[in-house]
């Protein structure tokens, strides 16, 4: 089967009064329980203007995480942010702590009425606390709450390469689905290509390119091409079938 796809897409969601309402049902339950307990734990976070000090401890974590991926692509994130000549865009960092331990952080920019996620690197789990929401899920809520409190209208969750699985993690797309983001074509910086599913030797999540091809067109068709083991691993994708047309294609195991 051949799938026509754009080589990149971006993710967006609105800023609403109740940030929890945009999360998936499972994520809402985890967050409600976590938010009720986090004040009793030694967990804290700090949002402040992006600085050289932040990069000094964050960059080694970022480089280690990116280096562990298939086909890793490293960006000069410091130059793209602190060195950005766009004076209308302001950058901020969020640092997450558990006691004296840094669990990672992220940075974002604010321009006009939109908060733009830039880069994040966070621990996969808490060091000592037993909380249902992961650090990434907890921070996602904190940032959405911050965007609401300062009067913004939109959150942009970055631009990713498509398909997932070849160049990035399928789990990343699942996470962005689960926090309420919707994929759409970016304004620029992508090509329209064709993928033959019969040529795949790895599991892939690919977003079909909408027709006609216009900037910011919503993406509504999603394919998971995976062997039986992969379909079991990524079965959570079926939770989003009410919002997107999701088709699962079985590929031969290698």
N, C-alpha and C positions, 0 to 999 in steps of 0.2 A: 504494500500500500504506500502511496506517495502523499505526503502532507506538505502543503505550502505554508511556510512560516516566515515571520520576521526575525532577524537575528538578534533583536533586542526589544525589550518592552519596559514600561515603567509601571510602578504601583502607586495608587493614590487612595486616600479615604478622607471623609469629611471630619471636621471637629464638631462634636456634639456635646450637649449638656451632660449626658451620662456616658463617659467613655466605655464603660463595660458593655453597653448595648450593642456595640459593633463587633465584639469578640464572639467566637463560636461558643456554643453552649457548654462544651467541656472546659474551655478556657475560662469562661465566666465563673464556673464552680471553683476551679483552682484558685482564681484570683480572689474571690470573695473569702475563701477560707484563709488564704495567705494574708490578705490585708487585715483580717481580724487578728492575726497572730504576730505580724511583723513588728509591732511596737514592743513586744516582749522579747525580741531578739536583738542582738547587737548588730543590726543592719542599718546602714545609713547611705545616703547619696548626696552628692553635691553638684549643682548646676552653676557654672561660672563661665566667664569669657574664655575661649580657647587660648591656650598659652604654650610656651616652650616647655614648661614644667610638665604639662600633661603628656606631651609627646615623649619626654624622656623615659617614662616608665611604661607607656602604652605601646610604643612602636615594637619592642621585642615580642610582646604578646601577639600583635597583629601579624608580624612576619612569620612567627611560628605557626599560627593558625592557617594563613594563606598557603604556606609552604607544604602543608599536609594534604592539600587538595590535588585532584587530577588536573593537569594542565594549569598550574597556578599562574596568575597574572598579578604582579605587584604594581601598585600605583604609588606615585610620589605624593602621598596623601598630605604631607606637610606643606608642600609647595602648592597643592591644589586648594588649600584652606588658608593658612596664615599668609601664604604668598599670593593669594588671589587678589587681583587689582580691583575687583568689583566692590566699590565702597558702599553700595546700597545693600550688600549682603553681610550680615553679622554672624559670626561663628561662636558657638558655645559648646562646652564639653559637659558630659555627665559622668561622674566617677562613682562606682558602686563599691561599698565597703562592707565587710563582715568582720566586726571587731577592728583589728589593725591590719587585716588582710585585704588587699585590693583584689576584687573579683573581675576587674576589667572596666570597660567604659565605652562610650561612644561620643561622637560629636555630630552636631547638626548646625544648619544655618537657618536664618530667618530672613525672608525677603517679602515685602508687601504683606499679604495675609496668609502666607504659607510657611510651614516648617518643613525643611528638607533634611531627611536623614542623610548623613554622609557615610561614615564608616563606623562599624562597631566590632568589638571583640570582648566577649564576656565568657566567664566560666560556664560550663555546661550545667553545673549544679552548685548548691551551697556547700561550704566547707564543713559546717557543723549543724546548722539549723535544719530542721525537718519541715520543709514547706512544700506544698503541692505545686505552686507556680515556680517555674524555673527562673533564674536571674534574668534571662532574656524576656520572658513573658512579663515579669514584674516591671522591668524597665520600660517595656512597651506601654504599659498602663501609665506609668509615671510621666512619660513624655506626652502622651495623649492628654493627660490631666493638665500638664504644664501649658500645652498649646491652647487648651480651653481657657485656663486662668488668665492668660495674657491676651486673649481676644482674637486668636487666629481662626481661620475658616477651613483650612485644608492641611493635610499632612501628606507629603510625598515620600514614599519609602524606597526611593532609589530606582536606578535602571539596571536591569540584569540581562545577561546573555541568555539567549534561547537557542536550543533546548536545554533544559536542566538535565543533569546526568552526564552529559558530554563535557561540559565546561564548568559546571557548578553543581551544588548538591540539590537533589530533589527535595530534601528536608527543608531547605531554605524557602522554596516556593510554598510548601505545605504550611510553614510558619506564617508567611505573609497572608495566605488565605485565611488562616485561623484568627488573625488579629483584625480582620475586617477590610483588608486592602483589596483593590480590584485592579487587574492588569489592563493596560491600554497601550496603544502604539505611542512611541515618543514623538517629539516634534521633529527630530532628526537623528542621524547617527545609526541608521540600520539599513540592512538590505533585505530583500525578499528572496528566499531560496526554497529549494524543494528537498525534502528528506524522504528517502526510501526506507521504510521500516524493515524491509528484508535484509538490509545491509548492517543492521545494528547487532553488536555483540555485547552491549551493556543496556541496562534499564534506562529509559529516557522518559521525561515528562516534557511534552512539546505543546506549545500554544499555537493554534492555527491562526494564520494571518487573516484578519477580517477583510471583506470586500465591500466597497472600494477601499483602497489604501489611502487614508487621510490621517493627518496628525490627530492624536488623542482619541482615535476610534477605539471603542471598548472591545476587548477580546472575550469571546463567549464560549469558544470551543477548545477543549483541552483533551489531549491524548496521553494516556499512560501506556507505554510500550514496555512490557516486562515479562520475564518468565514467571512460572508459578510461584517461586520463592519470592521474587520481587513484588508480585501482586499482593502476597500476604504481608510483606514488609510495609508496603505503602497503601494498605487497605483503607487508611483513614481518609483518603481522597474522596471516598464515597460520601463522606459527611457534607461535602460541598456540592453535591449533585443537584440540589434545589436552586443553586445560584448560577451554576455553569453547566453546559452540556459536556459531560465527561464520558469519554469512550475508552475502554480498556482493551488493548490489543495484546494477544499472547505472542511472544517471540520464542524462538527455540533456545533452550538452555545451551550454554557452551561449556 
